[in-house]
């Protein structure tokens, strides 16, 4: 019986990550591992900064 390898799901997973890393510089958009690390970091920052943005708009509103 032949060995089953998960090449299709792996390919889709890598493709999804590299698609999200589009526009990053150098290996961050080409290499899976660095792209994945960068994506995780970027998502963490984007979540934190969504909270910050609301406070910034509140301050702007008060100034105006």
PDBQT receptor file of N, H, CA, C and O in Angstrom, charges set to zero:
ATOM      1  N   UNK A   1       0.854  -1.191   0.000  1.00  0.00    +0.000 N 
ATOM      2  CA  UNK A   1       0.000   0.000   0.000  1.00  0.00    +0.000 C 
ATOM      3  C   UNK A   1       0.891   1.243   0.000  1.00  0.00    +0.000 C 
ATOM      4  O   UNK A   1       1.825   1.327   0.797  1.00  0.00    +0.000 OA
ATOM      5  N   UNK A   2       0.618   2.210  -0.881  1.00  0.00    +0.000 N 
ATOM      6  H   UNK A   2      -0.141   2.142  -1.529  1.00  0.00    +0.000 HD
ATOM      7  CA  UNK A   2       1.484   3.386  -0.948  1.00  0.00    +0.000 C 
ATOM      8  C   UNK A   2       1.288   4.309   0.254  1.00  0.00    +0.000 C 
ATOM      9  O   UNK A   2       0.238   4.352   0.895  1.00  0.00    +0.000 OA
ATOM     10  N   UNK A   3       2.343   5.023   0.508  1.00  0.00    +0.000 N 
ATOM     11  H   UNK A   3       3.196   4.988  -0.013  1.00  0.00    +0.000 HD
ATOM     12  CA  UNK A   3       2.342   5.953   1.637  1.00  0.00    +0.000 C 
ATOM     13  C   UNK A   3       1.531   7.200   1.271  1.00  0.00    +0.000 C 
ATOM     14  O   UNK A   3       1.664   7.739   0.172  1.00  0.00    +0.000 OA
ATOM     15  N   UNK A   4       0.716   7.636   2.181  1.00  0.00    +0.000 N 
ATOM     16  H   UNK A   4       0.608   7.199   3.073  1.00  0.00    +0.000 HD
ATOM     17  CA  UNK A   4      -0.101   8.817   1.937  1.00  0.00    +0.000 C 
ATOM     18  C   UNK A   4       0.646  10.053   2.419  1.00  0.00    +0.000 C 
ATOM     19  O   UNK A   4       1.051  10.128   3.579  1.00  0.00    +0.000 OA
ATOM     20  N   UNK A   5       0.823  11.012   1.532  1.00  0.00    +0.000 N 
ATOM     21  H   UNK A   5       0.494  10.950   0.590  1.00  0.00    +0.000 HD
ATOM     22  CA  UNK A   5       1.445  12.262   1.978  1.00  0.00    +0.000 C 
ATOM     23  C   UNK A   5       0.458  13.415   1.798  1.00  0.00    +0.000 C 
ATOM     24  O   UNK A   5      -0.342  13.436   0.863  1.00  0.00    +0.000 OA
ATOM     25  N   UNK A   6       0.539  14.347   2.700  1.00  0.00    +0.000 N 
ATOM     26  H   UNK A   6       1.189  14.329   3.460  1.00  0.00    +0.000 HD
ATOM     27  CA  UNK A   6      -0.448  15.428   2.758  1.00  0.00    +0.000 C 
ATOM     28  C   UNK A   6       0.008  16.615   1.911  1.00  0.00    +0.000 C 
ATOM     29  O   UNK A   6      -0.015  17.756   2.372  1.00  0.00    +0.000 OA
ATOM     30  N   UNK A   7       0.424  16.343   0.672  1.00  0.00    +0.000 N 
ATOM     31  H   UNK A   7       0.444  15.415   0.298  1.00  0.00    +0.000 HD
ATOM     32  CA  UNK A   7       1.009  17.404  -0.135  1.00  0.00    +0.000 C 
ATOM     33  C   UNK A   7      -0.014  18.481  -0.514  1.00  0.00    +0.000 C 
ATOM     34  O   UNK A   7       0.327  19.663  -0.545  1.00  0.00    +0.000 OA
ATOM     35  N   UNK A   8      -1.232  18.100  -0.795  1.00  0.00    +0.000 N 
ATOM     36  H   UNK A   8      -1.509  17.140  -0.770  1.00  0.00    +0.000 HD
ATOM     37  CA  UNK A   8      -2.227  19.081  -1.232  1.00  0.00    +0.000 C 
ATOM     38  C   UNK A   8      -2.590  20.043  -0.089  1.00  0.00    +0.000 C 
ATOM     39  O   UNK A   8      -2.536  21.256  -0.292  1.00  0.00    +0.000 OA
ATOM     40  N   UNK A   9      -2.959  19.550   1.104  1.00  0.00    +0.000 N 
ATOM     41  H   UNK A   9      -3.003  18.564   1.269  1.00  0.00    +0.000 HD
ATOM     42  CA  UNK A   9      -3.259  20.478   2.192  1.00  0.00    +0.000 C 
ATOM     43  C   UNK A   9      -2.062  21.348   2.561  1.00  0.00    +0.000 C 
ATOM     44  O   UNK A   9      -2.219  22.531   2.862  1.00  0.00    +0.000 OA
ATOM     45  N   UNK A  10      -0.867  20.760   2.538  1.00  0.00    +0.000 N 
ATOM     46  H   UNK A  10      -0.739  19.799   2.294  1.00  0.00    +0.000 HD
ATOM     47  CA  UNK A  10       0.337  21.527   2.867  1.00  0.00    +0.000 C 
ATOM     48  C   UNK A  10       0.529  22.649   1.853  1.00  0.00    +0.000 C 
ATOM     49  O   UNK A  10       0.825  23.785   2.224  1.00  0.00    +0.000 OA
ATOM     50  N   UNK A  11       0.362  22.330   0.585  1.00  0.00    +0.000 N 
ATOM     51  H   UNK A  11       0.122  21.407   0.284  1.00  0.00    +0.000 HD
ATOM     52  CA  UNK A  11       0.523  23.333  -0.471  1.00  0.00    +0.000 C 
ATOM     53  C   UNK A  11      -0.480  24.471  -0.291  1.00  0.00    +0.000 C 
ATOM     54  O   UNK A  11      -0.118  25.641  -0.419  1.00  0.00    +0.000 OA
ATOM     55  N   UNK A  12      -1.732  24.137   0.004  1.00  0.00    +0.000 N 
ATOM     56  H   UNK A  12      -2.026  23.186   0.108  1.00  0.00    +0.000 HD
ATOM     57  CA  UNK A  12      -2.757  25.167   0.191  1.00  0.00    +0.000 C 
ATOM     58  C   UNK A  12      -2.442  26.035   1.399  1.00  0.00    +0.000 C 
ATOM     59  O   UNK A  12      -2.620  27.252   1.360  1.00  0.00    +0.000 OA
ATOM     60  N   UNK A  13      -1.974  25.404   2.475  1.00  0.00    +0.000 N 
ATOM     61  H   UNK A  13      -1.830  24.415   2.507  1.00  0.00    +0.000 HD
ATOM     62  CA  UNK A  13      -1.641  26.155   3.687  1.00  0.00    +0.000 C 
ATOM     63  C   UNK A  13      -0.509  27.146   3.404  1.00  0.00    +0.000 C 
ATOM     64  O   UNK A  13      -0.579  28.311   3.798  1.00  0.00    +0.000 OA
ATOM     65  N   UNK A  14       0.531  26.671   2.718  1.00  0.00    +0.000 N 
ATOM     66  H   UNK A  14       0.588  25.725   2.398  1.00  0.00    +0.000 HD
ATOM     67  CA  UNK A  14       1.669  27.537   2.394  1.00  0.00    +0.000 C 
ATOM     68  C   UNK A  14       1.247  28.668   1.469  1.00  0.00    +0.000 C 
ATOM     69  O   UNK A  14       1.673  29.812   1.628  1.00  0.00    +0.000 OA
ATOM     70  N   UNK A  15       0.413  28.334   0.510  1.00  0.00    +0.000 N 
ATOM     71  H   UNK A  15       0.067  27.405   0.380  1.00  0.00    +0.000 HD
ATOM     72  CA  UNK A  15      -0.053  29.321  -0.455  1.00  0.00    +0.000 C 
ATOM     73  C   UNK A  15      -0.850  30.428   0.246  1.00  0.00    +0.000 C 
ATOM     74  O   UNK A  15      -0.714  31.609  -0.073  1.00  0.00    +0.000 OA
ATOM     75  N   UNK A  16      -1.681  30.016   1.205  1.00  0.00    +0.000 N 
ATOM     76  H   UNK A  16      -1.791  29.057   1.464  1.00  0.00    +0.000 HD
ATOM     77  CA  UNK A  16      -2.499  30.984   1.935  1.00  0.00    +0.000 C 
ATOM     78  C   UNK A  16      -1.624  31.954   2.722  1.00  0.00    +0.000 C 
ATOM     79  O   UNK A  16      -1.879  33.159   2.739  1.00  0.00    +0.000 OA
ATOM     80  N   UNK A  17      -0.588  31.418   3.376  1.00  0.00    +0.000 N 
ATOM     81  H   UNK A  17      -0.382  30.440   3.362  1.00  0.00    +0.000 HD
ATOM     82  CA  UNK A  17       0.318  32.262   4.163  1.00  0.00    +0.000 C 
ATOM     83  C   UNK A  17       1.080  33.206   3.253  1.00  0.00    +0.000 C 
ATOM     84  O   UNK A  17       1.181  34.397   3.546  1.00  0.00    +0.000 OA
ATOM     85  N   UNK A  18       1.623  32.692   2.146  1.00  0.00    +0.000 N 
ATOM     86  H   UNK A  18       1.542  31.725   1.908  1.00  0.00    +0.000 HD
ATOM     87  CA  UNK A  18       2.415  33.529   1.241  1.00  0.00    +0.000 C 
ATOM     88  C   UNK A  18       1.549  34.601   0.574  1.00  0.00    +0.000 C 
ATOM     89  O   UNK A  18       2.035  35.685   0.250  1.00  0.00    +0.000 OA
ATOM     90  N   UNK A  19       0.283  34.298   0.375  1.00  0.00    +0.000 N 
ATOM     91  H   UNK A  19      -0.112  33.418   0.639  1.00  0.00    +0.000 HD
ATOM     92  CA  UNK A  19      -0.628  35.288  -0.204  1.00  0.00    +0.000 C 
ATOM     93  C   UNK A  19      -0.830  36.455   0.772  1.00  0.00    +0.000 C 
ATOM     94  O   UNK A  19      -0.897  37.614   0.363  1.00  0.00    +0.000 OA
ATOM     95  N   UNK A  20      -0.927  36.132   2.061  1.00  0.00    +0.000 N 
ATOM     96  H   UNK A  20      -0.872  35.191   2.394  1.00  0.00    +0.000 HD
ATOM     97  CA  UNK A  20      -1.099  37.179   3.068  1.00  0.00    +0.000 C 
ATOM     98  C   UNK A  20       0.159  38.003   3.254  1.00  0.00    +0.000 C 
ATOM     99  O   UNK A  20       0.094  39.150   3.695  1.00  0.00    +0.000 OA
ATOM    100  N   UNK A  21       1.333  37.413   2.912  1.00  0.00    +0.000 N 
ATOM    101  H   UNK A  21       1.387  36.482   2.553  1.00  0.00    +0.000 HD
ATOM    102  CA  UNK A  21       2.617  38.094   3.089  1.00  0.00    +0.000 C 
ATOM    103  C   UNK A  21       2.996  38.929   1.862  1.00  0.00    +0.000 C 
ATOM    104  O   UNK A  21       4.116  39.432   1.776  1.00  0.00    +0.000 OA
ATOM    105  N   UNK A  22       2.086  39.073   0.935  1.00  0.00    +0.000 N 
ATOM    106  H   UNK A  22       1.176  38.664   1.005  1.00  0.00    +0.000 HD
ATOM    107  CA  UNK A  22       2.354  39.829  -0.275  1.00  0.00    +0.000 C 
ATOM    108  C   UNK A  22       2.686  41.276   0.087  1.00  0.00    +0.000 C 
ATOM    109  O   UNK A  22       1.998  41.888   0.904  1.00  0.00    +0.000 OA
ATOM    110  N   UNK A  23       3.732  41.818  -0.517  1.00  0.00    +0.000 N 
ATOM    111  H   UNK A  23       4.291  41.321  -1.180  1.00  0.00    +0.000 HD
ATOM    112  CA  UNK A  23       4.116  43.194  -0.252  1.00  0.00    +0.000 C 
ATOM    113  C   UNK A  23       5.183  43.327   0.810  1.00  0.00    +0.000 C 
ATOM    114  O   UNK A  23       5.746  44.408   0.983  1.00  0.00    +0.000 OA
ATOM    115  N   UNK A  24       5.478  42.243   1.532  1.00  0.00    +0.000 N 
ATOM    116  H   UNK A  24       5.021  41.365   1.392  1.00  0.00    +0.000 HD
ATOM    117  CA  UNK A  24       6.570  42.285   2.504  1.00  0.00    +0.000 C 
ATOM    118  C   UNK A  24       7.890  42.224   1.749  1.00  0.00    +0.000 C 
ATOM    119  O   UNK A  24       7.935  41.768   0.606  1.00  0.00    +0.000 OA
ATOM    120  N   UNK A  25       8.961  42.681   2.383  1.00  0.00    +0.000 N 
ATOM    121  H   UNK A  25       8.924  43.052   3.311  1.00  0.00    +0.000 HD
ATOM    122  CA  UNK A  25      10.257  42.776   1.708  1.00  0.00    +0.000 C 
ATOM    123  C   UNK A  25      11.047  41.473   1.791  1.00  0.00    +0.000 C 
ATOM    124  O   UNK A  25      11.017  40.770   2.801  1.00  0.00    +0.000 OA
ATOM    125  N   UNK A  26      11.753  41.171   0.707  1.00  0.00    +0.000 N 
ATOM    126  H   UNK A  26      11.778  41.743  -0.113  1.00  0.00    +0.000 HD
ATOM    127  CA  UNK A  26      12.718  40.069   0.685  1.00  0.00    +0.000 C 
ATOM    128  C   UNK A  26      12.097  38.718   0.976  1.00  0.00    +0.000 C 
ATOM    129  O   UNK A  26      11.030  38.381   0.463  1.00  0.00    +0.000 OA
ATOM    130  N   UNK A  27      12.793  37.941   1.817  1.00  0.00    +0.000 N 
ATOM    131  H   UNK A  27      13.660  38.214   2.233  1.00  0.00    +0.000 HD
ATOM    132  CA  UNK A  27      12.365  36.588   2.135  1.00  0.00    +0.000 C 
ATOM    133  C   UNK A  27      11.065  36.539   2.908  1.00  0.00    +0.000 C 
ATOM    134  O   UNK A  27      10.419  35.493   2.975  1.00  0.00    +0.000 OA
ATOM    135  N   UNK A  28      10.677  37.656   3.490  1.00  0.00    +0.000 N 
ATOM    136  H   UNK A  28      11.202  38.505   3.436  1.00  0.00    +0.000 HD
ATOM    137  CA  UNK A  28       9.430  37.678   4.256  1.00  0.00    +0.000 C 
ATOM    138  C   UNK A  28       8.223  37.430   3.373  1.00  0.00    +0.000 C 
ATOM    139  O   UNK A  28       7.163  37.048   3.869  1.00  0.00    +0.000 OA
ATOM    140  N   UNK A  29       8.367  37.640   2.074  1.00  0.00    +0.000 N 
ATOM    141  H   UNK A  29       9.228  37.949   1.671  1.00  0.00    +0.000 HD
ATOM    142  CA  UNK A  29       7.249  37.357   1.170  1.00  0.00    +0.000 C 
ATOM    143  C   UNK A  29       7.496  36.110   0.331  1.00  0.00    +0.000 C 
ATOM    144  O   UNK A  29       6.595  35.653  -0.372  1.00  0.00    +0.000 OA
ATOM    145  N   UNK A  30       8.713  35.547   0.396  1.00  0.00    +0.000 N 
ATOM    146  H   UNK A  30       9.445  35.918   0.967  1.00  0.00    +0.000 HD
ATOM    147  CA  UNK A  30       9.057  34.410  -0.469  1.00  0.00    +0.000 C 
ATOM    148  C   UNK A  30       9.182  33.103   0.301  1.00  0.00    +0.000 C 
ATOM    149  O   UNK A  30       8.755  32.057  -0.187  1.00  0.00    +0.000 OA
ATOM    150  N   UNK A  31       9.760  33.147   1.498  1.00  0.00    +0.000 N 
ATOM    151  H   UNK A  31      10.107  33.997   1.895  1.00  0.00    +0.000 HD
ATOM    152  CA  UNK A  31      10.060  31.939   2.261  1.00  0.00    +0.000 C 
ATOM    153  C   UNK A  31       8.952  31.678   3.266  1.00  0.00    +0.000 C 
ATOM    154  O   UNK A  31       8.502  32.589   3.960  1.00  0.00    +0.000 OA
ATOM    155  N   UNK A  32       8.516  30.425   3.338  1.00  0.00    +0.000 N 
ATOM    156  H   UNK A  32       8.882  29.685   2.774  1.00  0.00    +0.000 HD
ATOM    157  CA  UNK A  32       7.340  30.110   4.154  1.00  0.00    +0.000 C 
ATOM    158  C   UNK A  32       7.564  30.414   5.629  1.00  0.00    +0.000 C 
ATOM    159  O   UNK A  32       6.718  31.042   6.266  1.00  0.00    +0.000 OA
ATOM    160  N   UNK A  33       8.689  29.977   6.178  1.00  0.00    +0.000 N 
ATOM    161  H   UNK A  33       9.377  29.467   5.661  1.00  0.00    +0.000 HD
ATOM    162  CA  UNK A  33       8.880  30.102   7.629  1.00  0.00    +0.000 C 
ATOM    163  C   UNK A  33       8.943  31.574   8.055  1.00  0.00    +0.000 C 
ATOM    164  O   UNK A  33       8.267  31.979   9.001  1.00  0.00    +0.000 OA
ATOM    165  N   UNK A  34       9.746  32.357   7.366  1.00  0.00    +0.000 N 
ATOM    166  H   UNK A  34      10.295  32.028   6.598  1.00  0.00    +0.000 HD
ATOM    167  CA  UNK A  34       9.858  33.776   7.737  1.00  0.00    +0.000 C 
ATOM    168  C   UNK A  34       8.541  34.501   7.475  1.00  0.00    +0.000 C 
ATOM    169  O   UNK A  34       8.139  35.368   8.251  1.00  0.00    +0.000 OA
ATOM    170  N   UNK A  35       7.871  34.144   6.379  1.00  0.00    +0.000 N 
ATOM    171  H   UNK A  35       8.197  33.440   5.749  1.00  0.00    +0.000 HD
ATOM    172  CA  UNK A  35       6.581  34.770   6.076  1.00  0.00    +0.000 C 
ATOM    173  C   UNK A  35       5.575  34.450   7.168  1.00  0.00    +0.000 C 
ATOM    174  O   UNK A  35       4.815  35.324   7.585  1.00  0.00    +0.000 OA
ATOM    175  N   UNK A  36       5.563  33.206   7.636  1.00  0.00    +0.000 N 
ATOM    176  H   UNK A  36       6.181  32.497   7.298  1.00  0.00    +0.000 HD
ATOM    177  CA  UNK A  36       4.621  32.785   8.669  1.00  0.00    +0.000 C 
ATOM    178  C   UNK A  36       4.871  33.542   9.968  1.00  0.00    +0.000 C 
ATOM    179  O   UNK A  36       3.927  34.007  10.608  1.00  0.00    +0.000 OA
ATOM    180  N   UNK A  37       6.133  33.668  10.359  1.00  0.00    +0.000 N 
ATOM    181  H   UNK A  37       6.899  33.290   9.839  1.00  0.00    +0.000 HD
ATOM    182  CA  UNK A  37       6.477  34.413  11.582  1.00  0.00    +0.000 C 
ATOM    183  C   UNK A  37       6.038  35.866  11.464  1.00  0.00    +0.000 C 
ATOM    184  O   UNK A  37       5.496  36.445  12.405  1.00  0.00    +0.000 OA
ATOM    185  N   UNK A  38       6.283  36.445  10.292  1.00  0.00    +0.000 N 
ATOM    186  H   UNK A  38       6.724  35.975   9.527  1.00  0.00    +0.000 HD
ATOM    187  CA  UNK A  38       5.935  37.846  10.077  1.00  0.00    +0.000 C 
ATOM    188  C   UNK A  38       4.427  38.053  10.103  1.00  0.00    +0.000 C 
ATOM    189  O   UNK A  38       3.939  39.047  10.642  1.00  0.00    +0.000 OA
ATOM    190  N   UNK A  39       3.694  37.114   9.522  1.00  0.00    +0.000 N 
ATOM    191  H   UNK A  39       4.090  36.306   9.084  1.00  0.00    +0.000 HD
ATOM    192  CA  UNK A  39       2.224  37.199   9.508  1.00  0.00    +0.000 C 
ATOM    193  C   UNK A  39       1.688  37.159  10.934  1.00  0.00    +0.000 C 
ATOM    194  O   UNK A  39       0.821  37.956  11.293  1.00  0.00    +0.000 OA
ATOM    195  N   UNK A  40       2.196  36.239  11.747  1.00  0.00    +0.000 N 
ATOM    196  H   UNK A  40       2.901  35.591  11.455  1.00  0.00    +0.000 HD
ATOM    197  CA  UNK A  40       1.734  36.105  13.134  1.00  0.00    +0.000 C 
ATOM    198  C   UNK A  40       1.979  37.402  13.884  1.00  0.00    +0.000 C 
ATOM    199  O   UNK A  40       1.113  37.885  14.614  1.00  0.00    +0.000 OA
ATOM    200  N   UNK A  41       3.172  37.963  13.696  1.00  0.00    +0.000 N 
ATOM    201  H   UNK A  41       3.876  37.571  13.104  1.00  0.00    +0.000 HD
ATOM    202  CA  UNK A  41       3.541  39.213  14.359  1.00  0.00    +0.000 C 
ATOM    203  C   UNK A  41       2.650  40.365  13.879  1.00  0.00    +0.000 C 
ATOM    204  O   UNK A  41       2.177  41.172  14.678  1.00  0.00    +0.000 OA
ATOM    205  N   UNK A  42       2.430  40.426  12.567  1.00  0.00    +0.000 N 
ATOM    206  H   UNK A  42       2.814  39.770  11.917  1.00  0.00    +0.000 HD
ATOM    207  CA  UNK A  42       1.612  41.498  11.986  1.00  0.00    +0.000 C 
ATOM    208  C   UNK A  42       0.176  41.427  12.495  1.00  0.00    +0.000 C 
ATOM    209  O   UNK A  42      -0.437  42.458  12.772  1.00  0.00    +0.000 OA
ATOM    210  N   UNK A  43      -0.359  40.215  12.617  1.00  0.00    +0.000 N 
ATOM    211  H   UNK A  43       0.139  39.378  12.392  1.00  0.00    +0.000 HD
ATOM    212  CA  UNK A  43      -1.732  40.066  13.101  1.00  0.00    +0.000 C 
ATOM    213  C   UNK A  43      -1.847  40.495  14.564  1.00  0.00    +0.000 C 
ATOM    214  O   UNK A  43      -2.847  41.090  14.967  1.00  0.00    +0.000 OA
ATOM    215  N   UNK A  44      -0.817  40.189  15.351  1.00  0.00    +0.000 N 
ATOM    216  H   UNK A  44      -0.005  39.706  15.023  1.00  0.00    +0.000 HD
ATOM    217  CA  UNK A  44      -0.824  40.596  16.758  1.00  0.00    +0.000 C 
ATOM    218  C   UNK A  44      -0.832  42.113  16.859  1.00  0.00    +0.000 C 
ATOM    219  O   UNK A  44      -1.582  42.688  17.647  1.00  0.00    +0.000 OA
ATOM    220  N   UNK A  45       0.013  42.762  16.051  1.00  0.00    +0.000 N 
ATOM    221  H   UNK A  45       0.622  42.295  15.411  1.00  0.00    +0.000 HD
ATOM    222  CA  UNK A  45       0.070  44.230  16.077  1.00  0.00    +0.000 C 
ATOM    223  C   UNK A  45      -1.238  44.832  15.578  1.00  0.00    +0.000 C 
ATOM    224  O   UNK A  45      -1.721  45.814  16.142  1.00  0.00    +0.000 OA
ATOM    225  N   UNK A  46      -1.821  44.250  14.517  1.00  0.00    +0.000 N 
ATOM    226  H   UNK A  46      -1.429  43.452  14.059  1.00  0.00    +0.000 HD
ATOM    227  CA  UNK A  46      -3.036  44.832  13.958  1.00  0.00    +0.000 C 
ATOM    228  C   UNK A  46      -4.170  44.763  14.974  1.00  0.00    +0.000 C 
ATOM    229  O   UNK A  46      -4.996  45.673  15.051  1.00  0.00    +0.000 OA
ATOM    230  N   UNK A  47      -4.210  43.688  15.751  1.00  0.00    +0.000 N 
ATOM    231  H   UNK A  47      -3.539  42.949  15.688  1.00  0.00    +0.000 HD
ATOM    232  CA  UNK A  47      -5.259  43.570  16.765  1.00  0.00    +0.000 C 
ATOM    233  C   UNK A  47      -5.059  44.607  17.867  1.00  0.00    +0.000 C 
ATOM    234  O   UNK A  47      -6.009  45.263  18.294  1.00  0.00    +0.000 OA
ATOM    235  N   UNK A  48      -3.819  44.749  18.321  1.00  0.00    +0.000 N 
ATOM    236  H   UNK A  48      -3.047  44.217  17.975  1.00  0.00    +0.000 HD
ATOM    237  CA  UNK A  48      -3.518  45.718  19.372  1.00  0.00    +0.000 C 
ATOM    238  C   UNK A  48      -3.803  47.138  18.889  1.00  0.00    +0.000 C 
ATOM    239  O   UNK A  48      -4.318  47.964  19.643  1.00  0.00    +0.000 OA
ATOM    240  N   UNK A  49      -3.468  47.415  17.633  1.00  0.00    +0.000 N 
ATOM    241  H   UNK A  49      -3.051  46.744  17.021  1.00  0.00    +0.000 HD
ATOM    242  CA  UNK A  49      -3.617  48.772  17.126  1.00  0.00    +0.000 C 
ATOM    243  C   UNK A  49      -5.060  49.106  16.781  1.00  0.00    +0.000 C 
ATOM    244  O   UNK A  49      -5.416  50.280  16.682  1.00  0.00    +0.000 OA
ATOM    245  N   UNK A  50      -5.899  48.085  16.596  1.00  0.00    +0.000 N 
ATOM    246  H   UNK A  50      -5.610  47.131  16.677  1.00  0.00    +0.000 HD
ATOM    247  CA  UNK A  50      -7.329  48.381  16.428  1.00  0.00    +0.000 C 
ATOM    248  C   UNK A  50      -7.883  48.986  17.708  1.00  0.00    +0.000 C 
ATOM    249  O   UNK A  50      -8.708  49.898  17.665  1.00  0.00    +0.000 OA
ATOM    250  N   UNK A  51      -7.424  48.472  18.855  1.00  0.00    +0.000 N 
ATOM    251  H   UNK A  51      -6.754  47.731  18.890  1.00  0.00    +0.000 HD
ATOM    252  CA  UNK A  51      -7.864  49.028  20.137  1.00  0.00    +0.000 C 
ATOM    253  C   UNK A  51      -7.333  50.454  20.297  1.00  0.00    +0.000 C 
ATOM    254  O   UNK A  51      -8.048  51.346  20.754  1.00  0.00    +0.000 OA
ATOM    255  N   UNK A  52      -6.082  50.655  19.918  1.00  0.00    +0.000 N 
ATOM    256  H   UNK A  52      -5.501  49.931  19.546  1.00  0.00    +0.000 HD
ATOM    257  CA  UNK A  52      -5.458  51.978  20.049  1.00  0.00    +0.000 C 
ATOM    258  C   UNK A  52      -6.162  53.019  19.188  1.00  0.00    +0.000 C 
ATOM    259  O   UNK A  52      -6.346  54.163  19.605  1.00  0.00    +0.000 OA
ATOM    260  N   UNK A  53      -6.556  52.608  17.978  1.00  0.00    +0.000 N 
ATOM    261  H   UNK A  53      -6.407  51.679  17.640  1.00  0.00    +0.000 HD
ATOM    262  CA  UNK A  53      -7.140  53.541  17.019  1.00  0.00    +0.000 C 
ATOM    263  C   UNK A  53      -8.414  54.179  17.573  1.00  0.00    +0.000 C 
ATOM    264  O   UNK A  53      -8.678  55.358  17.336  1.00  0.00    +0.000 OA
ATOM    265  N   UNK A  54      -9.203  53.394  18.312  1.00  0.00    +0.000 N 
ATOM    266  H   UNK A  54      -8.989  52.436  18.505  1.00  0.00    +0.000 HD
ATOM    267  CA  UNK A  54     -10.441  53.938  18.864  1.00  0.00    +0.000 C 
ATOM    268  C   UNK A  54     -10.134  55.052  19.865  1.00  0.00    +0.000 C 
ATOM    269  O   UNK A  54     -10.834  56.064  19.913  1.00  0.00    +0.000 OA
ATOM    270  N   UNK A  55      -9.082  54.856  20.662  1.00  0.00    +0.000 N 
ATOM    271  H   UNK A  55      -8.513  54.034  20.623  1.00  0.00    +0.000 HD
ATOM    272  CA  UNK A  55      -8.677  55.893  21.610  1.00  0.00    +0.000 C 
ATOM    273  C   UNK A  55      -8.181  57.131  20.899  1.00  0.00    +0.000 C 
ATOM    274  O   UNK A  55      -8.442  58.252  21.336  1.00  0.00    +0.000 OA
ATOM    275  N   UNK A  56      -7.456  56.931  19.786  1.00  0.00    +0.000 N 
ATOM    276  H   UNK A  56      -7.244  56.021  19.431  1.00  0.00    +0.000 HD
ATOM    277  CA  UNK A  56      -6.952  58.079  19.025  1.00  0.00    +0.000 C 
ATOM    278  C   UNK A  56      -8.099  58.888  18.445  1.00  0.00    +0.000 C 
ATOM    279  O   UNK A  56      -8.066  60.118  18.464  1.00  0.00    +0.000 OA
ATOM    280  N   UNK A  57      -9.109  58.206  17.931  1.00  0.00    +0.000 N 
ATOM    281  H   UNK A  57      -9.136  57.207  17.916  1.00  0.00    +0.000 HD
ATOM    282  CA  UNK A  57     -10.258  58.922  17.385  1.00  0.00    +0.000 C 
ATOM    283  C   UNK A  57     -11.018  59.655  18.488  1.00  0.00    +0.000 C 
ATOM    284  O   UNK A  57     -11.537  60.749  18.267  1.00  0.00    +0.000 OA
ATOM    285  N   UNK A  58     -11.082  59.058  19.662  1.00  0.00    +0.000 N 
ATOM    286  H   UNK A  58     -10.660  58.170  19.842  1.00  0.00    +0.000 HD
ATOM    287  CA  UNK A  58     -11.745  59.715  20.783  1.00  0.00    +0.000 C 
ATOM    288  C   UNK A  58     -11.022  61.008  21.149  1.00  0.00    +0.000 C 
ATOM    289  O   UNK A  58     -11.651  62.044  21.366  1.00  0.00    +0.000 OA
ATOM    290  N   UNK A  59      -9.687  60.933  21.214  1.00  0.00    +0.000 N 
ATOM    291  H   UNK A  59      -9.176  60.091  21.038  1.00  0.00    +0.000 HD
ATOM    292  CA  UNK A  59      -8.896  62.132  21.521  1.00  0.00    +0.000 C 
ATOM    293  C   UNK A  59      -9.076  63.209  20.459  1.00  0.00    +0.000 C 
ATOM    294  O   UNK A  59      -9.199  64.393  20.772  1.00  0.00    +0.000 OA
ATOM    295  N   UNK A  60      -9.090  62.780  19.194  1.00  0.00    +0.000 N 
ATOM    296  H   UNK A  60      -8.990  61.818  18.940  1.00  0.00    +0.000 HD
ATOM    297  CA  UNK A  60      -9.286  63.721  18.082  1.00  0.00    +0.000 C 
ATOM    298  C   UNK A  60     -10.651  64.398  18.200  1.00  0.00    +0.000 C 
ATOM    299  O   UNK A  60     -10.770  65.609  18.010  1.00  0.00    +0.000 OA
ATOM    300  N   UNK A  61     -11.673  63.611  18.515  1.00  0.00    +0.000 N 
ATOM    301  H   UNK A  61     -11.577  62.628  18.669  1.00  0.00    +0.000 HD
ATOM    302  CA  UNK A  61     -13.033  64.121  18.657  1.00  0.00    +0.000 C 
ATOM    303  C   UNK A  61     -13.102  65.178  19.757  1.00  0.00    +0.000 C 
ATOM    304  O   UNK A  61     -13.745  66.216  19.600  1.00  0.00    +0.000 OA
ATOM    305  N   UNK A  62     -12.428  64.898  20.873  1.00  0.00    +0.000 N 
ATOM    306  H   UNK A  62     -11.905  64.055  21.001  1.00  0.00    +0.000 HD
ATOM    307  CA  UNK A  62     -12.425  65.824  22.006  1.00  0.00    +0.000 C 
ATOM    308  C   UNK A  62     -11.711  67.133  21.626  1.00  0.00    +0.000 C 
ATOM    309  O   UNK A  62     -12.170  68.218  21.983  1.00  0.00    +0.000 OA
ATOM    310  N   UNK A  63     -10.593  67.025  20.907  1.00  0.00    +0.000 N 
ATOM    311  H   UNK A  63     -10.220  66.143  20.617  1.00  0.00    +0.000 HD
ATOM    312  CA  UNK A  63      -9.861  68.210  20.479  1.00  0.00    +0.000 C 
ATOM    313  C   UNK A  63     -10.704  69.066  19.552  1.00  0.00    +0.000 C 
ATOM    314  O   UNK A  63     -10.719  70.293  19.648  1.00  0.00    +0.000 OA
ATOM    315  N   UNK A  64     -11.404  68.393  18.654  1.00  0.00    +0.000 N 
ATOM    316  H   UNK A  64     -11.392  67.396  18.576  1.00  0.00    +0.000 HD
ATOM    317  CA  UNK A  64     -12.212  69.160  17.684  1.00  0.00    +0.000 C 
ATOM    318  C   UNK A  64     -13.376  69.847  18.369  1.00  0.00    +0.000 C 
ATOM    319  O   UNK A  64     -14.159  70.534  17.713  1.00  0.00    +0.000 OA
TER     320      UNK A  64
